[in-house]
């Protein structure tokens, strides 16, 4: 699965670059992890799908068990594992500037909207501000897994009816946590453009190249504030003032 391949790349890279897991925690809405290397600290976050959590707790995290956490059936471990992959990715992107491609900064919603060619749009994950912006000009199909968030959206069980018809598919990074990303991509082969979106989508671009065409995510500028907000139960829109939105076209 894609998440397993990402975990393997992340572990190999972290060990090669001498990165250590410095801190991690699971909040009410998001997990986070911080890695430390010669060039400082980098932080990654991952959505926590409360609707999919069952009994149990998360093991202590290390690079040695990262791959098994990603492969786990425990959603707490999977969320924290993706946060670590994102932290390592962010270290490569910003601390050592390993990625040589173009990175655009700006309002994430506007950037995503500008990327979309003409045709039908499907959004996986009911990202309401983005959906509303897209619906100003276009018809948008929205799929949502969580019944509590399924406002004007279809259940994700209808993905086989919708995604094969879409010209653009916008995918929440949360699909990396709940292991639906492979399924979503397999149904989206017709799409001219596939965009991975959100804090959980903060992957190193070269690792996801060939799977999606655009990454739209967040660079965390103030680690301390984002840590505090996640520990106190906050989510993406709470830590917005302390991040910078970016988009990478692969």
C-alpha positions in Angstrom: 0.0 0.0 0.0 1.1 3.6 -0.6 1.3 4.4 3.1 3.6 1.4 3.7 5.9 2.6 0.9 6.0 6.1 2.3 6.9 4.7 5.8 9.8 2.8 4.3 11.1 5.8 2.5 10.7 8.0 5.6 12.6 5.6 7.8 15.5 5.1 5.4 15.7 8.9 4.9 15.6 9.7 8.6 18.4 7.3 9.4 20.5 8.5 6.5 20.1 12.2 7.6 20.6 11.4 11.2 17.1 12.5 12.3 15.6 11.6 15.7 12.1 11.7 16.9 12.1 14.6 19.4 8.5 14.8 20.5 5.0 13.5 19.7 1.5 13.5 21.0 -2.1 12.7 20.0 -4.7 15.4 20.5 -8.5 15.4 20.2 -8.4 16.2 16.5 -4.8 15.9 15.3 -1.6 14.1 16.0 1.8 15.7 15.7 5.4 14.7 15.7 8.6 16.7 15.8 11.9 15.4 14.4 15.3 16.9 15.2 18.4 17.0 13.0 21.6 19.0 12.4 19.5 21.7 10.8 17.0 22.1 13.6 13.4 20.9 14.2 10.6 20.1 11.8 7.0 19.2 12.6 4.3 17.1 10.9 0.7 16.7 11.7 -2.0 14.2 10.8 -5.8 14.2 11.1 -7.2 11.9 13.8 -10.5 10.2 12.4 -12.4 9.9 15.7 -15.2 7.9 13.9 -12.7 5.1 13.2 -11.1 4.8 16.6 -11.7 1.5 18.5 -10.5 0.3 21.8 -6.8 0.4 22.7 -4.0 2.9 22.9 -0.9 3.8 20.9 2.5 2.2 21.4 5.6 4.4 22.2 6.9 5.7 18.9 10.3 5.2 17.3 11.8 5.0 13.9 12.2 1.3 14.3 8.5 0.7 14.7 7.2 3.4 12.4 6.5 0.9 9.5 4.6 -1.4 11.8 2.5 1.5 13.2 1.6 2.6 9.7 0.5 -1.0 8.9 -1.4 -1.3 12.3 -5.1 -1.7 12.6 -5.0 0.9 15.4 -6.1 4.2 14.0 -4.2 6.1 16.8 -0.9 4.5 15.7 -1.7 5.1 12.0 -2.4 8.8 12.6 0.8 9.3 14.6 2.8 7.4 12.0 1.6 9.7 9.2 2.5 12.7 11.4 6.1 11.4 11.6 6.3 10.8 7.9 5.1 14.4 7.4 7.7 15.7 9.9 10.5 14.0 8.1 9.1 15.3 4.8 9.0 18.9 6.2 12.6 18.6 7.3 13.7 17.7 3.8 11.6 20.5 2.3 12.4 23.4 4.6 15.4 22.6 6.9 17.7 21.3 4.2 15.9 22.5 1.0 16.3 19.2 -0.7 13.4 19.7 -3.0 14.5 21.7 -6.1 11.0 22.2 -7.7 8.8 25.3 -7.5 6.8 26.0 -4.4 4.0 28.6 -4.5 2.7 30.4 -1.5 -0.7 31.9 -1.1 -4.3 31.2 -0.2 -4.6 27.5 -0.4 -8.3 27.5 -1.5 -7.6 30.0 -4.3 -4.5 28.0 -5.4 -6.5 24.8 -5.6 -9.3 26.5 -7.5 -6.9 27.9 -10.0 -5.4 24.4 -10.6 -8.7 22.8 -11.6 -9.3 22.5 -15.3 -12.7 22.6 -16.9 -14.9 19.6 -16.2 -16.4 17.7 -13.3 -14.8 18.0 -9.8 -15.0 15.5 -7.0 -13.8 16.2 -3.5 -13.0 13.4 -1.1 -13.5 14.8 2.4 -16.0 17.5 3.0 -13.6 20.4 3.3 -16.4 23.0 3.5 -14.5 26.3 2.8 -12.8 24.8 -0.3 -16.1 23.2 -1.5 -18.0 26.5 -1.1 -15.4 28.3 -3.1 -15.4 25.7 -5.9 -19.2 25.7 -6.0 -19.3 29.4 -6.8 -18.6 28.5 -10.4 -18.8 24.7 -10.8 -20.8 21.7 -9.9 -18.9 19.7 -7.2 -19.5 16.2 -6.0 -18.4 15.7 -2.4 -17.8 12.4 -0.6 -17.5 12.2 3.2 -16.8 9.3 5.5 -18.0 10.7 8.8 -21.8 11.0 9.0 -21.5 14.0 11.4 -19.6 15.9 8.7 -21.7 14.8 5.8 -23.4 18.2 5.2 -24.6 18.4 1.6 -22.2 15.5 0.8 -22.5 11.9 -0.3 -21.3 8.9 1.8 -17.9 7.7 0.6 -19.4 4.3 -0.2 -20.6 6.0 -3.5 -17.1 6.6 -4.6 -17.3 4.0 -7.4 -20.3 5.9 -8.8 -18.6 9.3 -8.7 -14.8 9.3 -9.0 -14.6 7.5 -12.4 -16.6 10.4 -13.9 -14.5 13.2 -12.4 -12.0 15.3 -14.4 -10.4 16.7 -11.2 -10.3 14.8 -7.9 -9.3 16.7 -4.7 -8.3 14.3 -1.9 -8.0 15.0 1.7 -4.7 13.9 3.3 -6.8 12.1 5.9 -7.1 9.2 3.3 -3.4 8.4 4.2 -4.5 7.7 7.8 -7.6 5.6 7.1 -5.9 3.7 4.2 -8.5 4.7 1.6 -5.9 6.6 -0.5 -5.1 3.5 -2.7 -8.8 2.8 -3.3 -9.5 6.5 -4.2 -6.6 6.7 -6.6 -7.6 3.5 -8.3 -11.1 4.9 -9.0 -9.6 8.2 -10.2 -7.5 7.0 -13.1 -9.6 9.0 -15.6 -9.0 12.3 -13.8 -6.8 14.8 -15.5 -5.7 16.2 -12.2 -5.4 14.7 -8.7 -4.7 17.1 -5.8 -3.8 16.0 -2.3 -4.9 18.6 0.2 -4.5 19.6 3.9 -2.1 19.4 6.8 -2.0 15.6 6.6 -0.8 16.0 3.0 2.6 17.5 3.9 4.6 14.7 2.2 7.9 15.1 0.5 6.9 15.6 -3.2 9.3 13.1 -4.7 7.7 10.3 -2.6 4.2 10.9 -4.0 5.1 11.8 -7.6 3.2 9.6 -10.0 0.3 9.2 -7.6 -1.0 12.8 -7.5 -0.3 15.9 -9.6 -0.4 18.6 -6.9 0.2 18.8 -3.2 -1.5 21.6 -1.3 -0.5 21.7 2.3 0.9 23.8 5.2 4.4 24.8 6.4 4.4 25.1 10.2 6.2 28.3 11.2 5.5 28.4 14.9 6.0 24.9 16.3 5.4 25.8 19.9 2.0 27.4 19.2 0.8 24.5 17.0 1.9 22.0 19.6 0.0 23.9 22.3 -3.2 24.1 20.2 -3.2 20.4 19.3 -2.5 19.4 22.9 -5.5 21.5 23.9 -7.8 19.9 21.4 -7.6 22.2 18.5 -7.5 21.5 14.8 -6.5 22.9 11.4 -8.5 26.1 11.6 -7.3 26.8 15.1 -3.6 26.7 14.2 -4.0 28.5 10.8 -2.4 31.8 12.1 0.9 29.9 12.8 1.3 28.1 9.4 2.0 29.1 5.8 0.0 27.6 2.9 1.9 26.3 0.0 1.2 24.3 -3.2 3.6 22.1 -5.2 2.8 21.1 -8.8 4.5 17.8 -9.4 
